[in-house]
Amino acid sequence: MPVFKAVFYILFVLVNFYGLYFFVIGLNFFRRGKTYPEAKIFHKFAILIPARNEEAVIRQCVESLGKLDYPDEAYEVFVLANNCTDRTVEEAKKTRATVLEYNENIRNKGDVLHRTFIDLHDRDFEAYLLFDADNTVDPNFLAEMNRALDAGFEACQGFREGQNPSATCVSSAHSIYLLLVDLFYNHSRSVLSMNAIITGTGFMVSKALLDKSGGWNTSTLTEDIEFTVQNSLSGNHIAYAPKAIFYDEQVITLSQSLVQRSRWAKGAKQVFEKMGRSTIKSIFTDQGKNPFDSLMMMTGTYMGNIGLILPILTLILVGFVNTTTGIRLHFTLMNFLFMVLPPTLLALFITIYCKKGLRDYWKGILFFWFFLLTWIPVNLYALFSKSMDWKEIKHGLKA
């Protein structure tokens, strides 16, 4: 029993320190974010859209990019068609975009980006913007990224919103989750001069940074997390542009959500296995707070599973099996209320604070506690799964 209690207290301290860390940083959400001055020139951008079997949404994405409030001659749109077996290429060719086809053995988005940056290297682009095929973009997006680039930032993440929050409770919960990342993660870190996290889409990277880094070199399922960690270890700053808004289609069913989040969790685990040791080592050198922050981000899958073990140990320690039915029922009820009430209030707060309509988000507010609860099977699966295959998620589906 003493050993059992010791294990419990160690895990308890770990989980609570982990949660407290994110909570304390997240408290900076209310502080005014950084603003970038008007740019002196219009820098030239290449806008890249990696696409695999995206015939239903690719034209909508490219057409929204055609409405950017930015000189036409200062940006060019490229659709990166990766082993498509549908009509993505044909649909993309009906737009203003240049279509680059990659039909060889490419494992993931990181491989596509690596090839594309090589192919475009000798063009006169100063920076690249990356979007997913299911995104639509606010007309001011590129102007805001141009300000960040002109201010000297070589990588920058935009503000990501759900495109379809009213579709289902799942898409609504995912949309709230995006706002949570925008507000409590990226905004809070921005005001503390820490690195924002690249979220896979809606971000800018300069040609100069890629040249310094030897190109785009990621190999995991979550190229965005890997790229974020790479820059933290290299001492490169990832800025955040809250006025660079874009809209991302969210999955509409729980099964799609579990597939998507399993990929995120497995990818984070991959990145930790690949870069965890070098990240821990850099914490004790002169790299500052960003490597430690990256370590906390990478270990999410493991901490999620430790968080699952703690309630079980708690039940054993308080003698759950031997207590009376009344006490057992009271204990269960209190735990259920603690599991439901705080996430629901948090979702409501985020929705109101970000000035989103309750009519569009009410499903997600009521569902958010269950959405967070489903991270338990996601993290368990990611911990033990050996498969690292990319699974396609269909876009353009209606609820």
N, C-alpha and C positions, 0 to 999 in steps of 0.2 A: 504493500500500500504506500509506503513512503516514496518508492520509485515511481509509482503510478501518479502520485500527487506532484512529484517533481516534474514529470513529463507534462502534466496538465499545466502547471504554472509557467513553464518555459514556452509552451505553445500559446498560452493566454497572453503572455507579454509580447510575443512575436506578432500575433494577429492584431492586438490593440495598438502596438507601435506602428504597424503598417497602416491601419485605419486612421490613426491620429496624424500621421505624416501627411496623408492626402487631405485630411480635414483641415489642418492648419494652413496648408498652402491654398486650399480652396477658399478659405475665408477672405482671401484677397480679391474675390470676384467683384466686390463693390467699388474697388479703387479704379480711378480713371485710367484707361489704357493709353498706350503710346499712339501718337498721331504722327504721320509723316508729312513733311512739307511738300508743296507743289513741286513736281519734277521739272527740271530745267529742259529736258529733251524727251522725245518719245523714243524709248529704247525699242529695239526690234525683237519680237518674240516669235517662237514657234509653239503652237498649241498642239499638243499630242493627245490623241484619244485611242488608247489600246482597246481593241474590240475583238471578242470572239463570239460569233453567233449573236449579234445584236441588231438584226434587221428591223426589229420592232421599234427601236428607240434611236438609232444612230442619226437619222435625218433631223429629228427634233433637237438633238444635242448640237449638231453643226449649225442648224438654223438659228439657235439662240446665240451662238458665238458670232454669227453674222450681224447681230444687233448690238455688238459691243460699242460703247462710246469711246472709240479709239481709231486713229487713222488706219484705213484699210491697208495702206502700203507698209505699215509698221508691224503687221502680224500675218502669219500664215497658218492655216489649219491642216493637220495631217491625221488621217485615220490609219491606225496601225492594225491591219486585219491579220489576226493571228490564227491560222489553221481553221478558217471559217468553213462550215459546211452548209450554211444557209445563204441568204441573199444580202448579207451585210455589205459585201463589196459593191454589188449592183446598186444598192440603196445609197451608199456613201458617194458613189460616182455621180449621182444626181444632184449633189450639193457642190458648194464652192471648195470643198476639201480636196487635198491631194491624198490619194490612197496608196499606202505602202503595204505590200502583201508579204507576209512571212509564213511560208508553208512548210519549212523544214521542222526538225524536231526541237520545238521550243517548249520548255516545261512550265513556265509561268510568266507573269507580267514583267518580272525583273529581267528575264532573258530578252523579251521584246524591247524593253527600254535600252538595254545594253547595245543591242544591234542598231536601234534607231539613232542613238546618240553618235555612234560611229558613222552611220550613213549621212547624218546631217552636220557632222563636225566642221566641214570646210565651208559651210554656208555662213552668211554674215549675221546669224542670230546671236543675240547677246544673252538670252535667257529662254527657258522653256517653261511652259505651263502644262500641267497634266490634269486631265479629266477622265472620268469613266463615261462610257457611252450612254448611260441612263441619266446623266446630269443635264441640268439647264442652268444658265448663268445670268446673274444680274448684269445689266448693261455697264455698270460702273466697275466691274470686277478688274478688268485689265488696267484701267487707269490707277486703281489703288495698288495693284502689284507693281506698276511702273514707279509709283512713288517710293515703295519699299526698296526696289532695286536702285533707284536714283539716290536713295539715302545711304546706300552702301551695304544693304543686306543681300546676301547671296542665296538665301533660302527663306521661304516664307509660306505659311499655311493660311488659307482663307477660312471664312466663317461658313460652316456646313449646316444646312437646314434640310429637314425632311421635305420631300416634294409632295408626298401624299399622306399627311397625318390623319386625315379623316376617313381613309379607306377602311381600315380594320383596327382592332385593338392592338394587333401586333405592329403594324406600320406606325401607329400613333405612339406606342411605347418606344419604338426605335427612334422616332423623331425627337422624343423627349430626351432620350439617351444622348443623341447628338448635341442637343442644347446643353446638356450637362457637361459634355466634353469641351464644348466651346467656352462655357462660362467658368466652370470650376477647374478645368485643366489648363487649356491654352491661354485664356485671358489672365488667369491668376499667375501663371508662370511668366507671362509677358511683362506684367508690372513688376515682377521680381527680377527681371533681366535673365530669366532662365529660358531654356529652349522649349519652344512649342513642340508638340508631337505632330509629325506628318501623318495624316489620316487616310492615305492611299489615293486621294483625289483632291482637286482644287488647291494645288500648291505650285509654287514657283521654285526653280533652281537655276542658278546662273551657269553659263558656259564656263566662266572662270573657275567656279567651285568644282565642276565636273573635271576640268582639266587638272586641277590640283589633286583631285581624288583618283585620277586615272580612269575616269569614266564612271558609268553606273555599274556597280558590281554588287548585286544582291543575289542570293540563292535560295532564300527561305520562302515559305508561303505568305509571309507578311513582309513584303519588301519595304513597306512604309516604316514599320518599327525598326527593321534592320538599318535602313537609311538614317533614321533618327539617331540610333545608337552610334553608328559610324561617325556622324558629325559631332556627337557629344565627346567621343573619344579623341577626335581630331581637333577639338577646340573651336569648331565652326558654330556660329550662332544661327539658330532657326527662329526667325521672327514670326509674328502673328499679325494678320491684317483683318480686324473684325469688320471692316466696311467692305471687304472683298467677299461678297456673298454669292453662294451658289447653292443649288438645290439638288438633292440626291434622292432618287427613288428608293424607298424602303420596302423590304420584303413584306408580304401581306399574310403569310401563314406561319404558324409556329414551326412546322417542319422546315421551311426555308430558313427561318431564324436560327434554328438549332444547327443547320448545316453551315450557315455563314459564320456564326459565332464559334463553332468548333474549329473552323479554319483559322479564325483570329487566335484562339487559345493555343492551338497546335503550333501556329506560327510563332507566337511569343515564346513558347517552350523551345522551339527550334533556335530562335535567336539567342536565348539564354545559353543553350548547349554550345552554340557556336562562339559567342562573344562574352559569356558571363565571366569567365576567368580574367580576361583582359580588362573588363569593366571594373571588377573588384580591385585588380591591381592598380588601375588608374585612379581610383578613389584616394589612394594613399600617396599619390604623386601631386603634380601641380595642376591637375585638370579641373579642380573646383567641384561645384555642386552638381553639374549636369550628368556626369557619370553615375553618381549616387542615385539621381532621379531616374536615370535609365535602368539601373539595377532594380529599383522598386517597380518600375513598369514591367520589366521582363519577367519578374517572379510572380506576376498576378495569378497564373494558373496554379502554381504551387500553394500560394497563400489562400486561394479559394478553397483548395482541398483541405488545408489545415483548418480553415474556418468551419468546414463541415464536420471535422473530427471533434472539435471543442464541445458542441452541444451534447454529443454522445457521451463524452467523458464527464460533462457536467451532470447529466442524468444519473450516471453511475455514482458519482461522488456524493450527490445529495440523497442517495438511497431511493431513487425513483421506484424501483421495483418493490421496495418494502413499505412505501408510504400508503396511507389510506386513500380510498377512492376520491374523497373530497379534496384532499391536498393535491393529489395527482391531477385532478380536473382543473383546479385553480392554477397549478403550475403550467399546464398545457395551454390554458386560455391566455395567461399572461404572455407566454412566449409567442402565441399566435398574434396577439395584438401588437407586440413589439415588432413582429415580422411584417405586419400589414400597415400599421399607422404611419411610422416614420417615412417609408418610401412613398406612400400616397401623398403625404404633406409635402415632401420634397418635390415630387412631380408637379403638384399644384403650384408650389412656389416658383419653380423654374418657368412654368408656362406663363404665369402672371408677370414675373420679373422681365421676361423676354418679350412681353407684350404680344403674346399669341392668343388667338381666340379660343375660349373654352369650348366653343361649339365644335372646333376641329380636333381638339386634344383631349376631350373628356374621357374617351375610351382608353387612351393610354394612361391617363391619370389613375383611373380605377384599376387598370391592368398592370401598372408598373411594378407593384410588389411581386406579382407572380412572374413577370419578366425577369426581375432580379433573382428570384428563386430558381429559375430554370438555368442560371449559370452553374448550379450544382452539377447536374448531369453533363453539361458542356465541359466543365473543368475536369470531371472524372474521366470522361471519354478522352479528352486531350492528353491526360496524364498517362493513360495506358495504351492508347492507340499507336500502332506502328505505321499506319498508312499516312502518307504525306501527299497523296494525290489531290490535285485541284478538282473541285466539283463545281460544275456550272450552275448558276442561279439565273433563271429566266427573268428577263425584264420586260416591261410593257404589259404586264398582266393586270387585269382589272379584278377588283374585289367582287 
